[in-house]
Amino acid sequence: MRPSFPSARVPGRRRRPRLVALQALPTLVTLGNVVAGFLAMSYAVDAASAPDASLRETLWLKAAWAVGFGMLCDMLDGFVARLTGAASSFGAELDSLADMVTFGAAPALLAKSVVQTTFPTLSPKLATALALVYLLGAALRLARYNVESNRVQEPGHRTVVFRGLPSPGAAGVIASLILFRNEFAQEHWAWLGWAFLAGAPVLGLLMVSRFGYPHLVNRFLSGARPPLVLLLLPVLVYLAWQHLEAAMAAIFCGYMASGPALWVVRAIVGRPRWAEDEDDDEDEDRPVDDASLVVPGDADEVPRS
């Protein structure tokens, strides 16, 4: 019989927790979002020191497409996590960090680069302050979403209305305006420079506002739809593809304006029927068991779980 010896473990010393095993596919998709955000920032920094205007425009264009690729990854990571059954609190936290890079820091730096180049006499401190309003708004928006989404615990709940402009939507406004400017407006629409000058702080304020923004997929594309809608949708997609830059700018800018516009409509004609579900998302008095919470990510502002 083998003799037994007492454990050499130091009394009172806690065992170090094991490292969390990472689910490969959804994590790789989320890391693609981080890479896209870093590339966008890198292109924006390089554009600030570009020797000629042509190279600067090319770098801005690359930065805008990098933000667009990050949005694609942001839409896919939650879907992949649910498809593979790999949704986890780790993935949600990583997703929020990735969104802060791609939809917070990268668009703010990109807007600052465009503003300082378009208005060379503008104080760099003022340009930095305007970009900071956007950056801080994105940080507060993402943190607030993670906290408020914990209140919605009903099985099968679908987010219909967001409070505040979602961070991917805000980043999409800046990226789509860069694409539109490069394609159509370098010479004829010089006022677009003012859109970046005023747009960054306005987007930051909209992200921390309480304006209601509809979830486009859950509101318009999920569930049964009349045959006419299914017939018109491919036609609209085709027309948008033929004029991609203009369509993207119109969609993102229209979505940005929809929050204040719906608030005005609600004040005049009453609350829209589809907006009634937002009361469930904002019920602050409902008790929540913290031990049972799994914090959802901000993948296109849709919970992974």
C-alpha positions as CSV (number, residue, x, y, z in Angstrom):
1,M,0.0,0.0,0.0
2,R,1.4,3.4,-1.1
3,P,1.8,5.7,1.9
4,S,-0.1,9.0,1.8
5,F,1.6,12.3,2.5
6,P,-0.1,15.5,3.6
7,S,-0.6,18.1,0.8
8,A,2.2,20.7,0.5
9,R,-0.4,23.3,-0.3
10,V,0.0,26.5,1.8
11,P,-3.0,26.8,4.2
12,G,-5.4,29.6,3.2
13,R,-4.0,30.0,-0.3
14,R,-6.6,30.0,-3.0
15,R,-6.2,27.9,-6.1
16,R,-5.6,30.0,-9.2
17,P,-8.6,29.8,-11.6
18,R,-8.1,27.9,-14.8
19,L,-7.9,29.9,-18.1
20,V,-11.2,30.0,-20.0
21,A,-11.2,27.8,-23.1
22,L,-11.9,30.0,-26.1
23,Q,-14.4,29.1,-28.8
24,A,-12.3,29.5,-32.0
25,L,-14.7,30.6,-34.7
26,P,-16.7,33.4,-33.0
27,T,-13.6,34.6,-31.3
28,L,-11.7,34.9,-34.6
29,V,-14.6,36.8,-36.1
30,T,-14.6,39.2,-33.2
31,L,-10.8,39.6,-33.4
32,G,-11.3,40.4,-37.1
33,N,-13.4,43.4,-35.8
34,V,-10.4,44.5,-33.7
35,V,-8.0,44.2,-36.6
36,A,-10.3,46.2,-38.8
37,G,-10.4,49.0,-36.2
38,F,-6.7,49.1,-35.9
39,L,-6.2,49.2,-39.6
40,A,-8.7,52.1,-39.8
41,M,-6.7,54.0,-37.2
42,S,-3.5,53.2,-38.9
43,Y,-4.7,54.6,-42.3
44,A,-6.1,57.7,-40.6
45,V,-2.7,58.4,-38.9
46,D,-0.9,57.8,-42.2
47,A,-3.3,60.1,-44.0
48,A,-2.4,63.0,-41.7
49,S,1.2,62.9,-42.9
50,A,0.6,62.0,-46.5
51,P,2.7,64.1,-48.9
52,D,-0.1,64.7,-51.5
53,A,-3.9,64.9,-51.6
54,S,-4.4,61.9,-53.8
55,L,-2.6,59.6,-51.3
56,R,-4.5,61.1,-48.4
57,E,-7.8,60.4,-50.1
58,T,-6.8,56.8,-50.8
59,L,-5.9,56.3,-47.2
60,W,-9.1,57.8,-45.9
61,L,-11.0,55.5,-48.3
62,K,-9.2,52.4,-47.0
63,A,-10.0,53.5,-43.4
64,A,-13.7,53.8,-44.2
65,W,-13.8,50.4,-45.8
66,A,-11.9,49.0,-42.8
67,V,-14.7,50.3,-40.5
68,G,-17.2,48.7,-42.9
69,F,-15.4,45.4,-42.6
70,G,-15.5,45.8,-38.8
71,M,-19.3,46.3,-39.0
72,L,-19.6,43.1,-41.0
73,C,-17.6,41.2,-38.4
74,D,-19.7,42.8,-35.7
75,M,-22.9,41.5,-37.4
76,L,-21.5,38.0,-37.9
77,D,-19.9,37.2,-34.6
78,G,-23.1,37.0,-32.6
79,F,-24.7,34.9,-35.4
80,V,-21.8,32.6,-35.5
81,A,-21.8,32.3,-31.7
82,R,-25.5,31.3,-31.7
83,L,-25.1,29.0,-34.7
84,T,-22.2,27.1,-33.0
85,G,-23.7,27.2,-29.5
86,A,-20.7,29.1,-28.3
87,A,-22.3,32.2,-26.8
88,S,-20.5,33.1,-23.6
89,S,-19.9,36.1,-21.3
90,F,-16.2,36.1,-22.5
91,G,-17.3,36.6,-26.1
92,A,-19.7,39.4,-25.0
93,E,-16.9,41.2,-23.2
94,L,-14.5,40.8,-26.1
95,D,-17.2,42.0,-28.5
96,S,-17.7,45.2,-26.5
97,L,-13.9,45.9,-26.4
98,A,-13.7,45.3,-30.2
99,D,-16.6,47.7,-30.8
100,M,-14.8,50.4,-28.7
101,V,-11.8,50.1,-31.0
102,T,-13.7,50.0,-34.4
103,F,-16.7,52.1,-33.7
104,G,-15.3,54.4,-31.0
105,A,-11.6,55.2,-31.4
106,A,-11.2,54.6,-35.2
107,P,-14.1,56.9,-36.4
108,A,-13.1,59.6,-33.9
109,L,-9.5,59.6,-35.2
110,L,-10.7,59.4,-38.8
111,A,-13.0,62.4,-38.3
112,K,-10.2,64.4,-36.7
113,S,-7.9,63.6,-39.6
114,V,-10.5,64.8,-42.1
115,V,-11.3,68.0,-40.2
116,Q,-7.8,69.1,-39.6
117,T,-6.9,68.6,-43.3
118,T,-10.1,70.3,-44.6
119,F,-9.8,73.2,-42.2
120,P,-6.0,73.8,-41.9
121,T,-6.5,77.1,-39.9
122,L,-8.6,75.3,-37.3
123,S,-7.0,74.9,-33.9
124,P,-5.7,71.3,-33.5
125,K,-7.0,71.4,-29.9
126,L,-10.5,72.2,-31.1
127,A,-10.4,69.4,-33.6
128,T,-9.2,67.0,-30.8
129,A,-12.0,68.2,-28.5
130,L,-14.7,67.6,-31.2
131,A,-13.3,64.1,-31.8
132,L,-13.3,63.4,-28.0
133,V,-17.0,64.2,-27.8
134,Y,-17.6,61.3,-30.3
135,L,-15.1,59.0,-28.5
136,L,-16.6,59.5,-25.0
137,G,-20.1,59.2,-26.4
138,A,-19.2,55.8,-27.9
139,A,-17.7,54.6,-24.6
140,L,-20.7,55.7,-22.6
141,R,-23.1,54.2,-25.2
142,L,-21.4,50.8,-25.1
143,A,-21.2,50.7,-21.3
144,R,-24.8,51.7,-20.9
145,Y,-26.0,49.1,-23.4
146,N,-24.2,46.3,-21.5
147,V,-25.8,47.4,-18.2
148,E,-29.3,48.1,-19.5
149,S,-29.5,44.9,-21.5
150,N,-29.1,42.9,-18.3
151,R,-32.7,44.0,-17.4
152,V,-34.2,42.0,-20.2
153,Q,-34.2,38.4,-19.0
154,E,-37.4,37.0,-20.7
155,P,-36.7,34.0,-22.9
156,G,-37.2,34.8,-26.6
157,H,-37.1,38.5,-26.0
158,R,-36.2,40.5,-29.1
159,T,-34.8,44.0,-29.0
160,V,-37.0,46.3,-31.1
161,V,-35.9,49.8,-30.0
162,F,-32.5,51.0,-28.9
163,R,-32.1,54.0,-26.6
164,G,-29.5,56.2,-28.1
165,L,-27.8,55.9,-31.5
166,P,-26.1,52.5,-31.7
167,S,-22.3,52.8,-32.0
168,P,-22.1,50.9,-35.4
169,G,-24.6,53.3,-36.8
170,A,-22.6,56.3,-35.7
171,A,-19.4,54.9,-37.1
172,G,-21.3,54.1,-40.3
173,V,-22.2,57.7,-40.8
174,I,-18.6,58.8,-40.7
175,A,-17.4,56.0,-42.9
176,S,-20.2,56.3,-45.5
177,L,-19.7,60.1,-45.8
178,I,-16.0,59.5,-46.6
179,L,-17.0,57.0,-49.3
180,F,-19.6,59.4,-50.7
181,R,-17.1,62.3,-50.6
182,N,-14.5,60.3,-52.5
183,E,-17.0,59.1,-55.1
184,F,-19.0,62.2,-55.8
185,A,-18.2,65.3,-53.8
186,Q,-14.5,66.1,-53.8
187,E,-15.0,69.2,-55.9
188,H,-18.7,70.0,-56.1
189,W,-19.8,69.4,-52.5
190,A,-17.2,71.2,-50.5
191,W,-19.7,71.7,-47.6
192,L,-19.2,68.0,-46.7
193,G,-16.1,69.2,-44.7
194,W,-18.5,70.9,-42.4
195,A,-20.5,67.7,-42.0
196,F,-17.4,66.1,-40.4
197,L,-16.7,69.2,-38.3
198,A,-20.2,69.2,-36.8
199,G,-21.0,65.6,-37.2
200,A,-18.5,64.1,-34.8
201,P,-19.8,65.8,-31.7
202,V,-23.4,65.5,-32.8
203,L,-23.0,61.7,-33.2
204,G,-21.4,61.6,-29.7
205,L,-24.4,63.3,-28.2
206,L,-26.9,61.2,-30.1
207,M,-25.2,58.0,-28.8
208,V,-25.8,59.1,-25.2
209,S,-29.2,60.5,-25.9
210,R,-32.5,58.8,-25.0
211,F,-33.9,59.0,-28.6
212,G,-35.4,55.7,-29.7
213,Y,-33.8,54.0,-32.7
214,P,-35.6,50.9,-34.2
215,H,-33.7,47.7,-34.6
216,L,-33.8,47.4,-38.4
217,V,-33.6,43.6,-38.6
218,N,-35.9,42.7,-35.8
219,R,-38.4,45.5,-36.7
220,F,-38.6,45.2,-40.5
221,L,-36.9,41.9,-41.8
222,S,-37.9,39.3,-39.2
223,G,-41.2,37.5,-39.2
224,A,-43.8,37.3,-42.0
225,R,-44.0,40.0,-44.6
226,P,-46.5,40.7,-47.5
227,P,-45.5,39.4,-50.9
228,L,-45.1,43.0,-52.2
229,V,-42.4,43.7,-49.6
230,L,-40.5,40.5,-50.7
231,L,-40.8,41.6,-54.3
232,L,-39.5,45.2,-53.7
233,L,-36.7,44.2,-51.4
234,P,-34.4,42.7,-54.1
235,V,-35.1,45.6,-56.4
236,L,-34.0,48.1,-53.7
237,V,-30.9,46.0,-53.0
238,Y,-30.0,46.1,-56.7
239,L,-30.5,49.8,-56.9
240,A,-28.4,50.4,-53.8
241,W,-25.6,48.2,-55.2
242,Q,-25.6,50.3,-58.4
243,H,-25.0,53.4,-56.4
244,L,-23.4,51.9,-53.3
245,E,-21.7,55.0,-51.9
246,A,-24.7,57.2,-52.2
247,A,-27.0,54.5,-50.8
248,M,-24.8,53.8,-47.8
249,A,-24.6,57.5,-47.0
250,A,-28.4,57.9,-47.3
251,I,-29.1,54.9,-45.2
252,F,-26.7,55.8,-42.3
253,C,-27.6,59.5,-42.3
254,G,-31.3,58.7,-42.5
255,Y,-31.0,56.3,-39.6
256,M,-29.1,58.9,-37.6
257,A,-31.9,61.4,-38.2
258,S,-34.6,58.9,-37.5
259,G,-34.2,59.1,-33.7
260,P,-34.9,62.9,-33.4
261,A,-37.5,62.6,-36.2
262,L,-39.4,59.8,-34.4
263,W,-39.3,61.8,-31.2
264,V,-41.0,64.8,-33.0
265,V,-43.6,62.4,-34.5
266,R,-44.3,60.9,-31.1
267,A,-44.7,64.3,-29.6
268,I,-47.2,65.4,-32.3
269,V,-49.2,62.2,-33.1
270,G,-48.5,59.9,-30.2
271,R,-46.3,56.9,-29.5
272,P,-45.7,54.4,-32.4
273,R,-47.2,51.0,-31.8
274,W,-43.9,49.2,-32.5
275,A,-42.1,51.3,-29.9
276,E,-44.2,49.9,-27.0
277,D,-41.6,47.1,-26.4
278,E,-39.0,49.6,-25.3
279,D,-40.8,49.8,-21.9
280,D,-39.7,46.3,-21.2
281,D,-36.1,47.3,-21.9
282,E,-36.2,50.2,-19.5
283,D,-38.0,48.8,-16.6
284,E,-35.5,49.9,-13.9
285,D,-37.7,48.7,-11.0
286,R,-37.7,45.1,-12.0
287,P,-35.5,43.0,-9.6
288,V,-32.6,41.2,-11.3
289,D,-30.7,38.3,-9.9
290,D,-27.1,39.3,-10.6
291,A,-25.8,35.7,-10.3
292,S,-27.9,34.6,-13.3
293,L,-26.8,37.3,-15.6
294,V,-24.9,36.7,-18.8
295,V,-23.9,40.0,-20.2
296,P,-24.7,40.1,-23.9
297,G,-22.4,41.7,-26.4
298,D,-22.9,44.7,-28.6
299,A,-22.7,42.8,-31.9
300,D,-24.8,45.1,-34.1
301,E,-26.3,46.0,-30.7
302,V,-28.0,42.5,-30.6
303,P,-27.5,40.2,-27.6
304,R,-25.6,37.0,-28.4
305,S,-27.5,34.9,-26.0
